[in-house]
Amino acid sequence: MTRISRKKKKQIKNNNNVTLPSPSHHIGIKVGDVNYHNGKKSTVTNIHSNTGCIEWEIEDIPNFDNTFHTLKELNNEMQILSVTGDTKYDKVVSEINGEIDTLFKKYRKHLRLNYPLEYEKFK
Protein backbone atom coordinates (compact mmCIF):
# COMPACT_ATOMS: atom_id res chain seq x y z
CA MET A 1 0.00 0.00 0.00
CA THR A 2 1.38 3.38 -1.05
CA ARG A 3 1.24 6.20 1.45
CA ILE A 4 0.41 9.70 0.25
CA SER A 5 1.51 12.67 2.31
CA ARG A 6 -1.04 15.27 3.41
CA LYS A 7 0.52 17.77 1.05
CA LYS A 8 0.13 15.35 -1.86
CA LYS A 9 -3.50 14.60 -0.87
CA LYS A 10 -4.23 18.33 -0.86
CA GLN A 11 -2.72 18.73 -4.34
CA ILE A 12 -4.76 15.83 -5.70
CA LYS A 13 -7.94 17.28 -4.21
CA ASN A 14 -7.19 20.69 -5.71
CA ASN A 15 -6.50 19.13 -9.10
CA ASN A 16 -9.90 17.44 -9.03
CA ASN A 17 -11.65 20.75 -8.38
CA VAL A 18 -10.06 22.67 -11.24
CA THR A 19 -12.38 25.12 -12.95
CA LEU A 20 -12.35 24.52 -16.67
CA PRO A 21 -12.17 27.45 -19.07
CA SER A 22 -15.42 28.76 -20.45
CA PRO A 23 -16.27 28.30 -24.12
CA SER A 24 -15.19 31.88 -24.69
CA HIS A 25 -11.66 30.56 -25.19
CA HIS A 26 -12.87 29.32 -28.60
CA ILE A 27 -12.47 32.80 -30.02
CA GLY A 28 -14.48 33.21 -33.19
CA ILE A 29 -16.14 29.77 -33.06
CA LYS A 30 -19.89 29.72 -32.59
CA VAL A 31 -22.79 27.38 -33.18
CA GLY A 32 -23.74 27.40 -36.85
CA ASP A 33 -20.20 28.00 -38.19
CA VAL A 34 -19.60 26.03 -41.40
CA ASN A 35 -16.32 24.84 -42.92
CA TYR A 36 -15.69 23.05 -46.23
CA HIS A 37 -12.63 20.86 -46.80
CA ASN A 38 -11.83 17.85 -49.03
CA GLY A 39 -15.42 16.95 -49.85
CA LYS A 40 -16.64 17.39 -46.28
CA LYS A 41 -18.90 20.04 -44.79
CA SER A 42 -18.57 20.50 -41.03
CA THR A 43 -21.08 22.52 -39.02
CA VAL A 44 -20.68 23.47 -35.35
CA THR A 45 -23.85 22.12 -33.70
CA ASN A 46 -23.09 22.67 -30.01
CA ILE A 47 -20.48 24.11 -27.64
CA HIS A 48 -20.74 22.54 -24.18
CA SER A 49 -21.19 25.32 -21.62
CA ASN A 50 -19.01 23.73 -18.91
CA THR A 51 -16.19 22.07 -20.86
CA GLY A 52 -16.12 24.10 -24.06
CA CYS A 53 -16.23 20.85 -26.05
CA ILE A 54 -17.30 21.49 -29.64
CA GLU A 55 -19.74 19.15 -31.39
CA TRP A 56 -19.72 18.99 -35.20
CA GLU A 57 -22.02 17.58 -37.85
CA ILE A 58 -20.01 16.20 -40.77
CA GLU A 59 -21.56 15.75 -44.24
CA ASP A 60 -20.10 14.38 -47.45
CA ILE A 61 -20.52 16.92 -50.24
CA PRO A 62 -19.53 16.96 -53.92
CA ASN A 63 -15.80 17.58 -54.20
CA PHE A 64 -15.79 19.72 -57.35
CA ASP A 65 -12.46 21.28 -56.41
CA ASN A 66 -10.47 18.04 -56.17
CA THR A 67 -12.09 16.52 -59.27
CA PHE A 68 -11.43 19.67 -61.30
CA HIS A 69 -7.75 19.84 -60.33
CA THR A 70 -7.23 16.11 -60.92
CA LEU A 71 -8.72 16.34 -64.42
CA LYS A 72 -6.70 19.49 -65.13
CA GLU A 73 -3.47 17.77 -64.06
CA LEU A 74 -4.29 14.69 -66.18
CA ASN A 75 -5.03 16.96 -69.15
CA ASN A 76 -1.70 18.78 -68.74
CA GLU A 77 0.26 15.51 -68.41
CA MET A 78 -1.40 14.03 -71.51
CA GLN A 79 -0.62 17.17 -73.52
CA ILE A 80 3.05 16.90 -72.55
CA LEU A 81 3.08 13.17 -73.31
CA SER A 82 1.51 13.68 -76.73
CA VAL A 83 4.32 16.00 -77.88
CA THR A 84 7.33 14.33 -76.22
CA GLY A 85 9.71 11.75 -77.70
CA ASP A 86 8.31 8.77 -79.58
CA THR A 87 4.79 9.30 -78.25
CA LYS A 88 4.32 12.44 -80.37
CA TYR A 89 3.89 10.11 -83.38
CA ASP A 90 1.58 7.69 -81.52
CA LYS A 91 -1.95 8.04 -82.87
CA VAL A 92 -3.54 6.32 -79.86
CA VAL A 93 -1.83 8.70 -77.38
CA SER A 94 -2.89 11.63 -79.54
CA GLU A 95 -6.47 10.36 -79.64
CA ILE A 96 -6.59 9.83 -75.84
CA ASN A 97 -5.13 13.31 -75.34
CA GLY A 98 -7.92 14.79 -77.47
CA GLU A 99 -10.60 12.88 -75.56
CA ILE A 100 -9.24 13.96 -72.17
CA ASP A 101 -8.99 17.57 -73.34
CA THR A 102 -12.61 17.47 -74.55
CA LEU A 103 -13.75 15.85 -71.29
CA PHE A 104 -11.90 18.44 -69.18
CA LYS A 105 -13.42 21.34 -71.14
CA LYS A 106 -16.89 19.78 -70.86
CA TYR A 107 -16.55 19.38 -67.08
CA ARG A 108 -15.19 22.92 -66.64
CA LYS A 109 -18.09 24.37 -68.68
CA HIS A 110 -20.61 22.32 -66.68
CA LEU A 111 -19.20 23.66 -63.41
CA ARG A 112 -19.16 27.27 -64.65
CA LEU A 113 -22.79 27.08 -65.80
CA ASN A 114 -24.36 24.91 -63.10
CA TYR A 115 -22.19 25.51 -60.00
CA PRO A 116 -20.79 29.03 -60.49
CA LEU A 117 -20.27 29.77 -56.77
CA GLU A 118 -18.30 26.58 -56.21
CA TYR A 119 -16.32 27.12 -59.41
CA GLU A 120 -15.32 30.66 -58.37
CA LYS A 121 -13.78 29.29 -55.15
CA PHE A 122 -11.14 27.18 -56.90
CA LYS A 123 -10.82 28.12 -60.58
N, C-alpha and C positions, 0 to 999 in steps of 0.2 A: 504494500500500500504506500502510495506516494503522499508525502506531507506537503501541504502548501502553506506558506507563511501567511500571516494576517495581511501583510502588505500586498502579497500576490493575490489573495482572495479579494481585496478591495479593488485592485486593478481589473480583475476579471469581472467583478460586478459592474464597475464603471463602463467597461467595454460593452457589456450587454445592454446598457441603458443609453447608448449613443443615439443622439438625435440625428436622423438622416436629413440630408439637404432637401429643400422643397423643390418642386418641379421647376421653379424659376431658374434653376441652374441650366436648364435646357434652353438657352437664349435663342429666340427666334423659332423654336419648334412649338407648334400648337396643333390641336386636334383639327383635322381636315387638310393638313398639309399634304401635298402630293408630289411624288418624285418618280421619274421615268428613267430606267436604266436597263439595257440589254434585254429588251422584250418583257420587262416586268414593270408594273405600276404599283407603287407602294403608297398607301394612304394611312396617315396617323389616325387611329380610331379612338385612342384613349391614352391619357397620361395619369398614372396612379397618383393620387394626391399625397400619400404618405411617402412612397419610395421614389417617385419620379420615373418609374418604369414606363417605357413607351410601348404601346401595343400598335401593331401594324396590320393592315389587310394587304395581302399580296395577290395581284392578278397577272395572269399571262396576257400580253397584248401583242398585236402584230409588230414585228421587229423590222419595219421598213428600212430603217437606217442600216442595220447590219446586212440585210439582203442587198440593198442598193450598192453598198461599198464592196461587197463580195463579187457581185456581177461586174462592177466597174473594174475591179482588179483583174478578174478573169478576162474581160474584154481587152484591157491593156496588154496583158501577157500574151494573148493570142495574136494581137496585132504585131507585137515584137517577134513572136515565133514565125509568123507568116512572111516576114521580110528578112529573116536571118539564116545564113548558111544554106544548106541543102533544102531546108523546108520552104524556102521562098519559091521553089519550083514544084512543090507538092500540091497538087490540085485538091486533095482531100483536106489538107490543113487550111488551104485558102477558102474552101467551101465552109468548113467549120467556123473559121474566123468570121466570115460573112454572116452566118446564122447567129453567132453569139452577139455580133455587133447589132444586128436587127433586133434580137431579143432584148438586149440592154436598152436600146432606144425606145422600144415598145413599153418596157417596164417604167423607164424614166417618164415618158409621156403620160402613162396611166397614173403615176404618182402625182405629177404636176396638176393633172386635170381633176382627179378624184380625191386626193389627199393633200391639198396645197399647204395646209398648216404644218403637217408632218414633214413634207418635202422641204419647206423653208428652213426647218431646224437643222438639216444635215447636208443640204445640197453642196 
